[in-house]
Amino acid sequence: MTPPATTRLPWLTRAAAWFPRGAELRDEDFADRHRVVRLVLAAHVPVLFGLTLLAG
């Protein structure tokens, strides 16, 4: 069961504000967010590689 919208977690509200919609996103902001997304995605590669080695 999902909590009511009035009891949203503060971090979720901040995270939602970090991703504005459409044309509201300036080029500088896009570059910063894109860099973070790339780092998060790149971090998955060594983790998956390690899990593959552990699984045999």
C-alpha positions as protocol buffer text, in pm:
chain_id: "A"
residue {
  index: 1
  type: MET
  ca { x: 0 y: 0 z: 0 }
}
residue {
  index: 2
  type: THR
  ca { x: 141 y: 341 z: -94 }
}
residue {
  index: 3
  type: PRO
  ca { x: 138 y: 626 z: 157 }
}
residue {
  index: 4
  type: PRO
  ca { x: -86 y: 927 z: 95 }
}
residue {
  index: 5
  type: ALA
  ca { x: 67 y: 1208 z: -110 }
}
residue {
  index: 6
  type: THR
  ca { x: 70 y: 1436 z: 194 }
}
residue {
  index: 7
  type: THR
  ca { x: 319 y: 1209 z: 374 }
}
residue {
  index: 8
  type: ARG
  ca { x: 581 y: 1200 z: 101 }
}
residue {
  index: 9
  type: LEU
  ca { x: 935 y: 1167 z: 214 }
}
residue {
  index: 10
  type: PRO
  ca { x: 1140 y: 1490 z: 209 }
}
residue {
  index: 11
  type: TRP
  ca { x: 1417 y: 1333 z: 1 }
}
residue {
  index: 12
  type: LEU
  ca { x: 1162 y: 1222 z: -258 }
}
residue {
  index: 13
  type: THR
  ca { x: 1032 y: 1577 z: -290 }
}
residue {
  index: 14
  type: ARG
  ca { x: 1386 y: 1709 z: -332 }
}
residue {
  index: 15
  type: ALA
  ca { x: 1464 y: 1440 z: -588 }
}
residue {
  index: 16
  type: ALA
  ca { x: 1152 y: 1525 z: -787 }
}
residue {
  index: 17
  type: ALA
  ca { x: 1249 y: 1894 z: -787 }
}
residue {
  index: 18
  type: TRP
  ca { x: 1591 y: 1797 z: -924 }
}
residue {
  index: 19
  type: PHE
  ca { x: 1430 y: 1680 z: -1250 }
}
residue {
  index: 20
  type: PRO
  ca { x: 1225 y: 1968 z: -1393 }
}
residue {
  index: 21
  type: ARG
  ca { x: 1013 y: 1901 z: -1698 }
}
residue {
  index: 22
  type: GLY
  ca { x: 1090 y: 1983 z: -2059 }
}
residue {
  index: 23
  type: ALA
  ca { x: 1204 y: 2332 z: -2151 }
}
residue {
  index: 24
  type: GLU
  ca { x: 1249 y: 2434 z: -1787 }
}
residue {
  index: 25
  type: LEU
  ca { x: 1587 y: 2261 z: -1783 }
}
residue {
  index: 26
  type: ARG
  ca { x: 1876 y: 2492 z: -1871 }
}
residue {
  index: 27
  type: ASP
  ca { x: 2177 y: 2361 z: -2060 }
}
residue {
  index: 28
  type: GLU
  ca { x: 2407 y: 2401 z: -1758 }
}
residue {
  index: 29
  type: ASP
  ca { x: 2167 y: 2208 z: -1537 }
}
residue {
  index: 30
  type: PHE
  ca { x: 2131 y: 1938 z: -1800 }
}
residue {
  index: 31
  type: ALA
  ca { x: 2508 y: 1896 z: -1815 }
}
residue {
  index: 32
  type: ASP
  ca { x: 2533 y: 1853 z: -1437 }
}
residue {
  index: 33
  type: ARG
  ca { x: 2249 y: 1603 z: -1421 }
}
residue {
  index: 34
  type: HIS
  ca { x: 2378 y: 1415 z: -1724 }
}
residue {
  index: 35
  type: ARG
  ca { x: 2719 y: 1381 z: -1559 }
}
residue {
  index: 36
  type: VAL
  ca { x: 2560 y: 1232 z: -1245 }
}
residue {
  index: 37
  type: VAL
  ca { x: 2350 y: 989 z: -1448 }
}
residue {
  index: 38
  type: ARG
  ca { x: 2656 y: 877 z: -1643 }
}
residue {
  index: 39
  type: LEU
  ca { x: 2851 y: 818 z: -1322 }
}
residue {
  index: 40
  type: VAL
  ca { x: 2568 y: 614 z: -1171 }
}
residue {
  index: 41
  type: LEU
  ca { x: 2534 y: 405 z: -1484 }
}
residue {
  index: 42
  type: ALA
  ca { x: 2911 y: 356 z: -1509 }
}
residue {
  index: 43
  type: ALA
  ca { x: 2922 y: 239 z: -1147 }
}
residue {
  index: 44
  type: HIS
  ca { x: 2697 y: -52 z: -1238 }
}
residue {
  index: 45
  type: VAL
  ca { x: 2954 y: -204 z: -1475 }
}
residue {
  index: 46
  type: PRO
  ca { x: 3215 y: -301 z: -1210 }
}
residue {
  index: 47
  type: VAL
  ca { x: 2940 y: -422 z: -977 }
}
residue {
  index: 48
  type: LEU
  ca { x: 2790 y: -647 z: -1242 }
}
residue {
  index: 49
  type: PHE
  ca { x: 3137 y: -769 z: -1338 }
}
residue {
  index: 50
  type: GLY
  ca { x: 3212 y: -854 z: -975 }
}
residue {
  index: 51
  type: LEU
  ca { x: 2883 y: -1038 z: -937 }
}
residue {
  index: 52
  type: THR
  ca { x: 2958 y: -1233 z: -1253 }
}
residue {
  index: 53
  type: LEU
  ca { x: 3297 y: -1338 z: -1117 }
}
residue {
  index: 54
  type: LEU
  ca { x: 3146 y: -1439 z: -784 }
}
residue {
  index: 55
  type: ALA
  ca { x: 2868 y: -1639 z: -949 }
}
residue {
  index: 56
  type: GLY
  ca { x: 3119 y: -1828 z: -1158 }
}
